Structure formats: structure tokens, C-alpha cells
Amino acid sequence: MEKTVKLLAIESSCDETAAAVVKDGREILSNIIASQIDLHTLYGGVVPELASRKHTEKIDQVVTEALKEAGETLSSIDAVAVTYGPGLVGALLVGVGYAKALAWAAEKPLIGVNHIEGHIAANYIEHKDLTPPFLCLIISGGHTHLVHIPSYGEYRILGRSRDDAAGEAFDKVARSIGLGYPGGPKIEKAAREGNPEAIAFPRPRFDDAPYDFSFSGLKSAVLNYLNECGMKGLPFDQNDVAASFQAAVVDSLTERVMLALQETGEKKFAIAGGVASNGSIRNALKNLCEEQGVGFFSPSPILCTDNAAMIGAAGYIEFREGRFADLSLNGVPALKI
């Protein structure tokens, strides 16, 4: 019988300070998240300097709480896993620096984890039966990737956003129509009261890269519509704009996913990332999978947002492969998957 592996995981890539203890990459023993959303809402978005400062204040507390809730100690865990990119450089450095010190002091292996791989691995926690190969769509504030996962720890990028990520577009459009931050939940709520066919916003496509996404043009189309209304002295319906924008995002995502499913022949599809908690996007992709006879997998909303449990799940794959970091590990803000 294989030895049980328990990882202490740390996540601080943006505005959540998080720590978790994960068993065998699939079972959460604790998952502590200190959110900074109330602070950054005052400024209409994440302020990197403030995020770093708050991570410094909170990280020891969340790690201590994660170990206590799991009933573990530094001596009883097998390794320390930490997000080292992509993300805000100052925020990453807080987590990486703390994890290095902890691993060194406790004489435990150190594992550097890619944040995007962490989002994918959240599905392994939610769905104990999910194994590669499968397709995964990662949609978050900073990333939009369509990825083929042929085996554990192996990732083949089919398409990615060439400009704004989906979540970034949600935030900017929400701000432009007066909904404020964070944009994703506010757009989704307003869209329920609006007509998704009220305004014909574009669905950009690339002939040379059919899997690539673009949300900058869609965002600009919304801003142009609002400017035109302003210049003509015409009112606009906030809910209709939200619904029409969201419908364009949903169409852009489902079109690429359908093409990828048909061309790869994969029979399992997963979503991940903060925007994956959007109900309209989830339902559209779930319905698509049902129509195509494909298994649909999605994490619970708490595992869609940035959290450390997903870093523990991804770190377990690295642990099994013996891929450890040394104390030269550094934050890499533009780290690729």
C-alpha cells in the first residue's frame, strides 16, 4: 500500500491569501482563504501594493489555521507547495518567500506550482474519478486557456486569449456600465434581468488560429456603444448591455470548445478558474457536452476562485514525479503553462 502524502499548500498570486492541507492530491483536510475583496472594491480593482501588504499581514495566520484545522504539524506534512506564477510579482514573492523559509526550517521538500495548473487540478479534488485525458477551459481574471491534458502534468495549449482575459473584460464592462467591482458576479446578476439579444456585440474569430480568444474587441464594442448613447443623449439599459455582453462571451467560449471536442474526439471536458463559477457559462458548456455525449466536470465555486487546495492538488502531481524546487525558487509573474 502506498504511503499517504499530505501537502501544505500556499497561494498568494493575486488578492487571496490562502493555505490548505491536501491529502493525496484529492482530499481537502483544510482550505483557509483570507479574501481582500472588500479592500480592493474601494479602488475599483486590485491594487498590487496593497495586495502584497495584506499578504504579509495574513500569511502566517492562514498557514497556522490550515495546519490546525487539518490536525497536522510541520513535522507531519510531507512537503510545502507554493504558487510561484503567474500573478502579481509582489504578491507572489510573499508566498514564495514564506514557503521557502517554512520548507527550510522544517526540512521538507519545496514544490513550485503553476497557478493555472492549480486551477485545472481543482477538478481532481471535486471529481475523484476524473483522470486524463480530457479537455479543460480555464477562464479567470487573468487567463483564458483551452488546454488538452493527455496525462497528469502534461499540458498542450490549443488556444488562449490574444488580449484581455474573459474575467478582465467582465470587470471593465461592469465598471463602464456603473456596476462596479468585482465585475463577474455583478454582470451575471444584471444579465438575468436583461435581453441577451438586445445589442449585437461581436464574436471575434481568427482564421489562422480557430481556438484563440479575443475579448478586447468585445470590450471596446461595449464602450463604443455606451459612448454613442452618450453623444446622442440616449439612455441605455444596464441589464440589456450586461446580458448582451455576457451572451457574446458565452458564444465565443462554446464555439471554441465545440470545435475542440469534435477535432480531438475527447469524451471528457472540464472548466476551471474564477469565471467558471458564472452560471450562464456553466450551463451553456454543460448543455454543449450533453449534446455531444461528453462528460462535463466543474469545481464548486469555492474551488473556482483562487485557493490553496488546488495548489496542493497540482503539487501532488509534482511530488509523485519527484519534481522539487530549491531555495532559489522565485516568483515568475508571466509564467507560462
MIPAVO-770077 format. One line per 3 residues: number of its first residue (from 1); for each residue x, y, z of N, C-alpha, C. Coordinates in steps of 0.1 Angstrom, whole numbers. Example, Ala and Ser with C-alpha at 12.3 -4.5 7.8 and 13.67 -1.06 7.14 Angstrom:
<sites>
1) 132 -57 78 123 -45 78 132 -33 78; 128 -22 71 137 -11 71 129 0 79
</sites>
This chain:
<sites>
1) 8 -12 0 0 0 0 9 12 0; 6 22 -9 14 34 -10 12 43 2; 22 50 6 22 59 17 13 71 14
4) 5 75 23 -3 87 22 6 100 21; 3 109 12 10 121 11 2 133 15; 7 141 24 0 153 28 8 165 25
7) 3 174 17 10 186 14 4 199 20; 12 207 25 8 220 29 10 229 17; -1 236 13 -1 244 1 -3 259 4
10) 3 268 -3 2 282 -1 -1 289 -15; -10 298 -15 -14 306 -27 -15 321 -23; -8 329 -31 -8 343 -29 -6 351 -42
13) -11 346 -53 -8 352 -66 -15 365 -69; -26 367 -62 -34 380 -65 -39 386 -52; -52 385 -49 -57 391 -37 -64 382 -27
16) -60 369 -28 -64 360 -17 -52 354 -11; -51 355 2 -41 348 10 -46 335 14; -41 324 9 -47 311 12 -37 300 16
19) -41 291 24 -33 279 28 -42 267 29; -37 256 26 -45 243 27 -36 231 30; -42 221 35 -36 208 36 -44 198 28
22) -37 192 18 -44 183 9 -37 169 10; -46 159 10 -41 145 11 -42 138 -2; -31 133 -7 -30 125 -19 -36 132 -31
25) -35 146 -31 -39 154 -42 -54 154 -45; -62 148 -37 -76 147 -40 -85 150 -28; -80 150 -16 -89 152 -4 -84 164 4
28) -93 173 6 -91 185 14 -92 182 29; -81 185 36 -81 184 51 -84 198 57; -80 208 50 -83 222 54 -81 231 42
31) -88 242 41 -87 251 30 -91 265 35; -81 273 39 -83 286 45 -80 297 35; -90 306 33 -88 317 24 -91 330 31
34) -82 340 31 -84 353 36 -85 362 23; -98 367 21 -100 375 9 -98 390 12; -93 397 1 -91 411 3 -101 419 -5
37) -112 412 -10 -121 418 -19 -127 432 -14; -130 432 -1 -136 445 4 -127 456 3; -114 454 5 -104 464 4 -102 469 -10
40) -101 460 -20 -99 464 -34 -111 470 -41; -123 466 -35 -136 472 -41 -136 487 -39; -129 492 -29 -129 506 -26 -122 514 -38
43) -113 506 -45 -105 512 -56 -109 508 -69; -119 500 -70 -125 495 -83 -116 484 -90; -107 478 -82 -99 468 -88 -87 465 -78
46) -79 455 -82 -69 451 -73 -57 461 -74; -53 466 -62 -41 474 -61 -29 466 -57; -20 463 -66 -9 454 -63 -1 456 -50
49) 2 469 -47 10 472 -35 2 469 -22; -11 472 -22 -20 468 -11 -21 453 -9; -22 446 -21 -24 432 -20 -11 425 -13
52) 1 430 -17 13 425 -11 13 427 4; 10 439 8 10 442 22 0 434 30; -12 431 24 -21 423 31 -17 408 32
55) -10 404 21 -5 390 22 5 389 33; 14 399 35 24 398 45 17 398 59; 6 405 60 -1 405 73 -8 392 76
58) -13 386 66 -22 374 68 -15 360 67; -4 359 60 1 346 56 4 337 68; 10 342 78 13 333 89 0 328 96
61) -10 337 97 -22 334 103 -30 323 95; -30 324 82 -38 314 74 -30 300 74; -17 300 74 -10 288 74 -12 281 88
64) -11 288 98 -13 283 112 -27 277 113; -37 284 108 -51 279 108 -53 267 100; -46 266 88 -48 255 79 -42 242 86
67) -30 243 92 -24 232 99 -33 227 111; -38 237 118 -46 234 130 -59 227 126; -66 232 116 -79 226 111 -77 212 106
70) -65 210 100 -62 197 94 -57 187 105; -54 192 116 -49 183 127 -34 179 124; -27 187 116 -13 184 112 -4 194 118
73) 9 191 117 20 200 121 30 200 110; 40 209 111 50 210 101 58 196 100; 59 190 111 67 177 111 59 166 104
76) 45 167 104 37 156 99 34 157 84; 36 169 79 34 170 64 46 165 56; 43 162 43 54 157 35 61 167 27
79) 55 178 24 62 188 15 54 201 16; 60 212 12 54 225 11 53 229 -4; 40 231 -9 38 235 -22 34 250 -23
82) 38 257 -32 35 272 -33 34 276 -47; 24 285 -50 23 292 -63 35 301 -65; 42 299 -77 53 308 -80 50 316 -93
85) 39 315 -98 35 322 -110 24 315 -117; 17 322 -127 18 336 -129 10 344 -119; 11 357 -119 4 365 -109 11 379 -107
88) 7 386 -97 13 399 -93 27 396 -86; 37 402 -91 51 398 -86 52 400 -71; 48 411 -66 49 414 -52 41 404 -43
91) 29 401 -48 21 391 -41 27 377 -41; 32 373 -53 39 360 -54 51 359 -45; 58 370 -44 71 369 -36 68 367 -21
94) 56 372 -16 53 370 -2 51 355 0; 43 348 -8 40 334 -7 53 325 -9; 60 328 -19 72 321 -22 83 322 -11
97) 85 334 -6 94 337 4 90 329 17; 78 330 21 73 323 33 74 308 31; 70 303 20 71 288 17 86 283 18
100) 95 291 12 109 287 12 114 286 27; 111 296 35 116 297 49 110 285 56; 97 282 54 90 271 61 96 258 57
103) 98 256 44 104 243 40 118 241 45; 126 251 45 139 251 50 140 248 65; 131 255 73 131 253 87 126 239 91
106) 116 234 84 110 221 87 117 210 80; 127 213 72 135 203 64 125 194 56; 117 201 49 107 195 40 110 199 25
109) 106 190 16 108 194 2 99 205 -2; 104 213 -11 96 225 -16 92 222 -31; 79 226 -33 74 224 -47 68 237 -52
112) 73 241 -64 68 253 -70 56 249 -80; 45 256 -79 33 252 -86 29 263 -95; 25 260 -108 20 270 -117 5 272 -114
115) 1 285 -112 -12 288 -108 -23 283 -117; -20 283 -130 -30 278 -140 -32 263 -139; -21 256 -137 -22 242 -134 -30 239 -122
118) -29 248 -112 -37 246 -100 -51 247 -103; -56 256 -111 -70 257 -115 -75 244 -121; -67 239 -130 -70 226 -137 -72 215 -126
121) -62 215 -117 -62 204 -107 -73 205 -97; -80 216 -96 -92 218 -87 -102 207 -91; -103 203 -103 -112 193 -108 -109 179 -102
124) -96 177 -99 -93 164 -93 -98 162 -79; -99 174 -72 -105 174 -58 -120 172 -59; -126 179 -68 -141 179 -69 -146 165 -74
127) -138 160 -84 -142 148 -91 -132 137 -89; -133 128 -79 -123 118 -76 -121 109 -87; -131 107 -96 -129 98 -107 -123 104 -120
130) -121 117 -120 -116 123 -132 -101 120 -134; -98 114 -145 -84 112 -149 -81 116 -163; -69 120 -167 -66 123 -181 -68 111 -190
133) -71 113 -203 -70 126 -210 -84 133 -209; -83 146 -210 -95 154 -211 -92 168 -216; -102 176 -220 -100 190 -223 -104 199 -211
136) -98 210 -210 -101 219 -199 -101 234 -204; -111 241 -201 -112 256 -203 -109 263 -190; -98 271 -190 -95 279 -178 -99 293 -181
139) -109 298 -173 -114 312 -175 -113 319 -162; -105 329 -161 -103 337 -149 -100 351 -152; -97 359 -141 -95 373 -143 -83 376 -152
142) -73 367 -151 -60 370 -159 -58 360 -170; -66 350 -172 -63 339 -181 -75 333 -188; -74 330 -201 -84 323 -208 -76 313 -217
145) -76 300 -213 -68 290 -220 -77 278 -223; -76 272 -235 -82 260 -238 -71 250 -239; -71 240 -230 -60 231 -229 -64 216 -230
148) -55 209 -237 -57 194 -238 -47 188 -228; -52 180 -219 -44 173 -209 -43 158 -212; -33 153 -219 -32 139 -223 -29 130 -211
151) -21 136 -201 -17 128 -189 -14 137 -178; -13 132 -166 -10 141 -154 3 149 -157; 1 162 -154 13 171 -155 17 174 -170
154) 9 170 -179 12 173 -193 1 182 -199; 5 193 -205 -5 203 -209 -2 207 -224; -12 207 -232 -10 211 -246 -20 223 -248
157) -15 235 -250 -23 246 -252 -29 246 -266; -42 245 -267 -49 246 -280 -51 261 -284; -56 269 -274 -59 283 -277 -58 291 -264
160) -56 304 -266 -55 313 -255 -60 327 -259; -63 335 -250 -67 349 -254 -55 357 -259; -57 364 -270 -46 372 -275 -45 386 -269
163) -55 389 -261 -55 402 -254 -61 401 -240; -72 407 -238 -79 406 -225 -83 392 -222; -82 388 -209 -88 375 -205 -103 378 -203
166) -111 367 -202 -126 369 -201 -129 376 -188; -123 373 -177 -126 379 -164 -122 394 -164; -111 397 -171 -107 411 -172 -118 419 -180
169) -123 413 -190 -134 420 -198 -146 422 -189; -150 412 -181 -162 413 -172 -160 425 -163; -148 426 -157 -145 437 -148 -146 451 -154
172) -140 452 -166 -140 465 -173 -154 469 -178; -162 459 -183 -175 463 -188 -184 466 -176; -183 459 -165 -191 462 -153 -188 476 -148
175) -175 480 -148 -172 493 -144 -178 504 -153; -177 501 -166 -182 511 -176 -197 513 -176; -205 503 -171 -219 505 -171 -224 508 -156
178) -214 511 -147 -218 515 -134 -221 505 -124; -216 492 -127 -219 481 -117 -208 480 -106; -196 485 -110 -185 484 -100 -178 471 -100
181) -170 469 -90 -161 457 -88 -166 448 -77; -164 435 -78 -159 427 -89 -170 425 -100; -165 425 -112 -175 426 -124 -182 413 -126
184) -176 402 -125 -182 389 -129 -196 387 -122; -196 386 -109 -209 384 -103 -220 395 -106; -215 407 -107 -224 418 -109 -230 418 -123
187) -222 414 -133 -227 413 -147 -237 401 -148; -233 390 -141 -242 378 -142 -256 382 -136; -256 389 -124 -268 392 -118 -277 402 -127
190) -270 412 -132 -277 422 -141 -283 415 -153; -275 406 -159 -279 399 -171 -291 391 -170; -294 386 -158 -307 378 -156 -319 387 -159
193) -318 400 -157 -329 409 -159 -329 415 -173; -319 412 -181 -318 418 -194 -321 409 -206; -321 415 -218 -323 408 -230 -310 405 -237
196) -306 392 -238 -293 389 -244 -292 392 -259; -303 395 -265 -303 398 -280 -306 413 -282; -306 421 -272 -309 435 -273 -299 442 -282
199) -286 439 -280 -275 446 -287 -266 436 -294; -263 438 -306 -255 428 -314 -240 431 -312; -234 426 -301 -219 427 -299 -212 417 -307
202) -199 419 -311 -192 410 -319 -187 397 -312; -184 387 -320 -178 374 -315 -166 373 -324; -154 378 -319 -142 378 -328 -137 364 -330
205) -132 362 -343 -126 349 -346 -113 351 -354; -104 341 -353 -92 341 -361 -91 330 -370; -90 333 -383 -89 322 -393 -76 314 -392
208) -65 320 -387 -53 313 -386 -51 305 -373; -60 308 -363 -60 301 -350 -74 300 -345; -81 290 -349 -95 289 -346 -98 287 -331
211) -88 283 -323 -90 281 -309 -87 293 -300; -81 303 -306 -77 315 -299 -89 324 -296; -88 331 -284 -99 340 -280 -94 355 -281
214) -104 364 -282 -101 378 -281 -113 385 -274; -111 392 -263 -122 399 -256 -120 414 -256; -108 418 -261 -106 433 -261 -115 440 -271
217) -117 434 -283 -126 440 -293 -141 440 -288; -145 429 -280 -158 429 -275 -160 440 -264; -150 441 -256 -150 452 -245 -151 466 -252
220) -143 468 -263 -143 481 -270 -157 483 -276; -163 473 -281 -176 474 -288 -186 479 -277; -185 474 -265 -194 478 -254 -192 493 -251
223) -179 497 -250 -175 511 -247 -180 520 -258; -179 516 -271 -183 524 -282 -198 525 -282; -205 515 -278 -220 516 -278 -224 526 -267
226) -217 525 -255 -220 535 -244 -217 549 -248; -206 551 -255 -202 564 -260 -212 570 -270; -216 561 -279 -226 566 -289 -239 570 -282
229) -243 562 -272 -256 566 -265 -254 579 -258; -242 581 -252 -239 594 -245 -239 606 -255; -233 604 -267 -232 615 -276 -246 619 -282
232) -255 609 -283 -268 611 -288 -278 615 -278; -273 614 -265 -282 617 -254 -293 607 -252; -289 594 -255 -299 583 -254 -296 575 -241
235) -306 571 -234 -304 562 -223 -300 548 -227; -293 541 -219 -291 527 -222 -296 518 -210; -300 506 -213 -304 497 -203 -293 489 -198
238) -289 491 -186 -278 485 -179 -279 469 -180; -291 464 -178 -293 450 -178 -292 444 -192; -296 451 -202 -295 447 -216 -281 446 -220
241) -273 457 -216 -259 457 -220 -252 445 -214; -255 442 -201 -248 431 -194 -252 418 -200; -265 416 -204 -269 404 -209 -264 401 -223
244) -263 412 -231 -258 411 -245 -243 408 -245; -236 415 -236 -221 412 -234 -219 398 -230; -226 394 -220 -224 380 -214 -227 370 -225
247) -237 372 -233 -241 363 -244 -230 361 -254; -223 373 -257 -212 373 -266 -200 364 -261; -198 366 -248 -187 358 -242 -190 343 -242
250) -203 340 -239 -207 326 -238 -206 320 -252; -210 327 -262 -209 322 -276 -194 320 -280; -186 329 -277 -171 328 -280 -165 316 -274
253) -169 313 -261 -163 302 -254 -169 288 -260; -182 288 -261 -188 275 -265 -184 271 -280; -182 281 -288 -178 278 -302 -165 271 -302
256) -155 276 -295 -142 270 -295 -142 256 -288; -149 255 -277 -150 242 -270 -156 232 -279; -167 235 -286 -173 225 -295 -163 221 -306
259) -156 230 -312 -146 227 -322 -136 218 -317; -131 221 -305 -120 213 -299 -125 198 -296; -137 197 -291 -143 184 -288 -144 176 -300
262) -149 182 -311 -151 175 -324 -137 171 -330; -127 180 -329 -115 177 -336 -106 167 -328; -107 168 -314 -98 159 -306 -105 146 -303
265) -119 146 -304 -126 133 -300 -126 130 -286; -121 139 -277 -121 137 -263 -136 136 -257; -137 127 -247 -151 125 -242 -152 130 -228
268) -142 138 -223 -143 144 -210 -139 159 -212; -147 168 -205 -144 182 -206 -146 188 -192; -136 197 -188 -137 204 -175 -135 219 -177
271) -141 226 -167 -139 240 -167 -132 244 -154; -125 255 -153 -118 259 -141 -115 274 -141; -112 280 -130 -110 294 -129 -122 302 -123
274) -119 314 -119 -130 322 -113 -142 324 -121; -140 327 -134 -152 329 -143 -160 316 -145; -154 305 -142 -161 292 -144 -173 291 -134
277) -173 300 -124 -185 299 -115 -197 307 -120; -195 313 -132 -207 320 -138 -217 310 -143; -229 312 -138 -240 302 -141 -243 300 -156
280) -243 312 -163 -247 311 -177 -236 304 -185; -223 306 -182 -212 299 -189 -213 284 -186; -214 281 -173 -215 267 -169 -226 260 -176
283) -238 266 -176 -250 259 -182 -248 257 -197; -242 267 -204 -240 266 -218 -231 255 -221; -220 254 -214 -210 244 -217 -215 230 -212
286) -222 229 -202 -228 217 -197 -238 211 -208; -246 220 -213 -256 216 -223 -249 212 -236; -238 219 -240 -230 215 -251 -224 201 -250
289) -219 198 -238 -213 185 -235 -224 174 -236; -236 177 -231 -247 167 -231 -251 164 -246; -251 175 -254 -255 173 -268 -244 165 -275
292) -231 166 -271 -220 159 -278 -217 146 -272; -224 142 -261 -222 130 -254 -208 130 -247; -205 141 -241 -192 143 -234 -195 145 -219
295) -186 139 -211 -187 141 -197 -183 155 -193; -191 161 -184 -188 175 -180 -184 176 -166; -173 183 -163 -167 184 -149 -165 198 -146
298) -169 202 -134 -167 216 -129 -165 216 -114; -156 225 -109 -154 226 -95 -165 234 -88; -167 232 -75 -176 240 -68 -171 255 -69
301) -179 265 -67 -175 279 -68 -163 282 -59; -162 276 -47 -151 279 -38 -138 274 -43; -138 264 -52 -126 258 -58 -124 265 -72
304) -133 273 -76 -131 281 -89 -122 293 -86; -125 300 -74 -117 311 -71 -103 307 -66; -94 317 -65 -81 313 -61 -81 307 -47
307) -75 296 -45 -75 289 -32 -62 280 -32; -59 276 -20 -46 268 -19 -48 253 -21; -61 248 -19 -63 234 -21 -60 230 -35
310) -63 238 -45 -60 234 -59 -44 234 -61; -37 242 -53 -22 242 -54 -17 229 -48; -24 225 -38 -20 212 -32 -22 200 -41
313) -33 201 -49 -37 190 -58 -26 190 -70; -23 202 -75 -13 203 -85 1 199 -80; 4 203 -68 17 200 -62 19 185 -60
316) 8 178 -57 9 163 -55 14 156 -68; 10 161 -80 15 156 -93 30 158 -94; 34 170 -90 49 173 -90 56 164 -80
319) 50 162 -68 56 153 -57 58 139 -62; 48 134 -69 48 120 -74 59 118 -84; 62 129 -92 72 129 -103 86 132 -97
322) 86 136 -85 99 140 -79 105 153 -83; 96 162 -88 100 175 -93 99 185 -81; 111 187 -75 111 196 -63 120 209 -67
325) 117 219 -60 124 232 -62 135 234 -51; 145 242 -54 154 245 -43 152 260 -38; 160 264 -29 158 277 -23 160 289 -32
328) 164 286 -45 165 297 -55 151 300 -61; 141 293 -58 128 295 -64 124 309 -62; 118 315 -73 115 329 -73 101 331 -79
331) 94 342 -77 82 345 -83 84 348 -98; 75 342 -106 76 345 -121 62 350 -125; 60 363 -126 47 369 -129 41 365 -142
334) 49 362 -152 44 359 -165 47 344 -169; 47 336 -158 49 321 -160 39 315 -170; 44 307 -179 35 300 -189 32 286 -184
337) 21 281 -189 18 267 -185 26 258 -194
</sites>
